[in-house]
Amino acid sequence: MKTRILTPILTLLALSSLANAATTIYTTQASFLAALSAVSSIETFDSLPASGVSLAPVAFTPAGFSFTATPAGIPVLFNYLQGGGDRWLSTNRDGDAITFSFTGGGPYAVGGFFFSTDASGVANGASVTATTNDGSTQASGASTPLSFIGFISDAPITSLTLASTSGALTDFPTANNVTIAIPEPSSLGLVAVAALAGVMTRRRKTIAA
């Protein structure tokens, strides 16, 4: 009985791997966390140096996972101390994107608070976008330090790039409390079904053509 139950799920996952990765995007932390199992870790960036300056790439090892953060231009990352010892990770130069690269095969779920700050490290409401290696992207709109973007994929997420979208010289992409996780099997099953549906749709279109 167990084999009969698991086989369709495994088949869906196997077939979905033949297509482009299916990704579900979340814009609230609550809905993202609800889709995750207990196997997750949060990088708060609070352990970054008090000087506020780190030479990139900067490595992070939240429990069970590891990743690096690298800016697109000048290889320096800044962190800004907030109340209660909270630190925000940002770039040295406005407009530079930050790429988070995940090692060990990559997690299947990544999310965090992604927003814009000015040169003094103060949130300024400008929009940012988060984009994963499979091309899934989400804009924050008018951002705040509580603007959340999360992704759950049926394939490993190997990178996430955070960028400013305004083009203004005063906007710096900023991250806080990045969560890296393995989603619930049910969540993986849903994205696998979505991927399989995409395969079947493309197949029907090809036959019809």
C-alpha positions in Angstrom: 0.0 0.0 0.0 2.8 2.4 0.8 4.4 1.8 -2.6 1.1 2.6 -4.4 0.7 5.8 -2.5 4.3 7.0 -3.0 4.8 6.0 -6.6 2.5 8.6 -8.1 4.2 11.3 -6.1 7.7 10.1 -7.1 6.5 9.9 -10.7 5.3 13.4 -10.7 8.5 14.7 -9.2 10.5 12.7 -11.8 8.4 14.1 -14.7 8.5 17.6 -13.3 12.3 17.5 -13.4 12.1 17.3 -17.1 10.4 20.7 -17.3 11.4 24.0 -16.1 11.3 24.3 -12.3 7.9 25.2 -10.9 8.1 27.8 -8.3 5.5 29.2 -5.9 6.0 32.8 -4.7 4.9 34.1 -1.3 4.6 37.7 -0.3 3.9 37.2 3.4 6.1 35.5 5.9 3.2 33.7 7.5 2.1 31.9 4.3 5.7 31.0 3.5 6.4 29.6 6.9 3.1 27.6 6.9 4.4 25.7 3.8 7.7 24.7 5.4 8.7 21.7 7.5 10.6 22.1 10.7 13.9 21.7 8.7 14.6 25.4 8.3 17.2 28.0 9.3 17.1 31.8 9.6 20.2 34.0 8.9 19.6 37.2 10.8 23.0 38.8 9.9 23.3 39.9 13.5 26.7 38.2 13.9 28.3 40.5 11.3 31.1 42.8 12.5 30.3 45.9 14.5 32.4 47.9 12.1 29.6 47.5 9.6 32.0 46.4 6.8 32.6 43.0 5.3 34.8 42.0 2.3 32.8 39.9 -0.1 32.0 37.2 -0.7 30.7 36.8 2.8 29.9 33.2 4.0 27.0 32.3 6.2 26.3 28.9 7.8 22.8 28.9 9.4 22.1 25.4 10.9 22.0 22.8 8.2 22.7 25.1 5.2 25.4 27.4 3.9 25.5 30.3 1.4 27.6 33.3 0.3 26.5 36.9 -0.3 28.3 38.8 -3.1 27.5 42.3 -4.5 27.6 42.8 -8.2 30.1 45.7 -8.1 32.5 46.8 -5.4 33.3 43.6 -3.3 32.2 45.1 0.0 29.0 44.6 2.0 27.7 46.9 4.7 25.5 46.0 7.6 23.5 48.6 9.5 22.8 48.2 13.2 19.1 48.8 14.2 17.4 48.8 17.5 17.7 45.7 19.7 20.9 44.6 18.0 19.3 43.8 14.7 21.5 44.2 11.6 20.5 44.6 8.0 22.7 43.5 5.1 23.2 45.9 2.2 25.7 46.9 -0.5 28.5 49.4 -0.6 27.3 51.1 -3.8 23.8 52.1 -4.7 22.3 50.0 -7.5 24.6 47.0 -7.0 22.7 43.8 -6.7 23.4 41.2 -4.0 23.5 37.5 -5.1 23.0 34.8 -2.5 24.6 31.6 -3.7 23.6 28.4 -2.0 25.9 25.4 -1.7 25.4 21.7 -1.1 22.8 21.3 -3.8 20.7 24.3 -2.7 17.6 24.5 -0.6 14.1 24.1 -2.1 12.8 27.2 -0.3 14.2 30.6 0.3 12.5 33.8 1.7 13.3 36.9 3.6 12.7 40.6 4.2 13.9 42.4 1.1 13.7 46.2 0.9 15.6 49.3 0.0 17.6 51.7 2.2 19.4 54.9 1.6 23.1 55.7 2.1 22.6 56.0 5.9 21.0 52.6 6.2 17.5 54.0 6.6 14.6 52.3 4.9 13.4 54.6 2.1 10.4 52.9 0.5 11.9 52.2 -2.9 11.1 49.0 -4.7 13.4 45.9 -5.0 13.1 42.7 -6.9 14.2 39.2 -5.8 15.0 36.7 -8.6 15.9 33.0 -8.3 18.2 31.1 -10.6 15.2 29.6 -12.6 14.1 33.2 -13.5 11.2 33.4 -11.0 11.0 37.0 -9.8 8.9 39.2 -7.5 9.0 42.9 -6.9 8.4 44.4 -3.5 6.5 47.5 -4.5 6.9 50.3 -2.1 9.1 48.4 0.4 9.4 48.5 4.1 11.7 46.4 6.5 8.7 44.0 6.7 8.4 43.5 2.9 8.6 39.7 2.5 9.4 37.7 -0.6 9.7 33.9 -0.6 10.1 31.1 -3.1 9.3 27.4 -2.9 10.5 25.3 -5.9 10.4 21.7 -7.0 14.1 22.0 -7.9 17.0 23.2 -5.8 17.4 26.9 -5.6 21.1 27.6 -6.2 20.9 31.4 -6.1 18.7 34.4 -5.3 19.6 37.9 -6.6 18.3 41.0 -4.8 18.3 44.2 -6.8 17.0 47.8 -6.7 14.6 48.6 -9.4 14.3 52.4 -9.1 17.6 53.3 -10.8 18.0 56.1 -8.2 21.5 56.8 -6.8 20.2 56.7 -3.3 18.7 53.2 -3.3 20.6 50.2 -1.9 19.0 46.6 -1.9 18.9 45.3 1.7 18.1 42.0 3.3 17.2 40.8 6.7 16.2 37.4 8.3 16.7 35.2 5.3 15.0 31.8 5.8 16.4 28.7 4.1 14.4 25.5 4.2 13.0 22.3 2.9 9.3 22.5 2.3 6.6 20.1 3.4 6.2 17.1 1.1 2.7 18.3 0.3 4.1 21.6 -1.0 6.6 19.9 -3.2 3.8 17.7 -4.5 1.8 20.8 -5.5 4.6 22.4 -7.4 5.4 19.1 -9.0 1.8 18.9 -10.2 2.0 22.4 -11.6 5.2 21.5 -13.5 3.6 18.4 -14.9 0.6 20.3 -16.0 3.0 22.7 -17.9 4.7 19.7 -19.6 1.3 18.2 -20.6 0.1 21.6 -21.9 3.2 22.1 -24.0 3.0 18.5 -25.3 -0.6 19.1 -26.4 0.3 22.3 -28.2 3.2 20.5 -29.9 0.9 17.7 -31.1 -1.7 20.2 -32.3 0.9 22.1 -34.2 
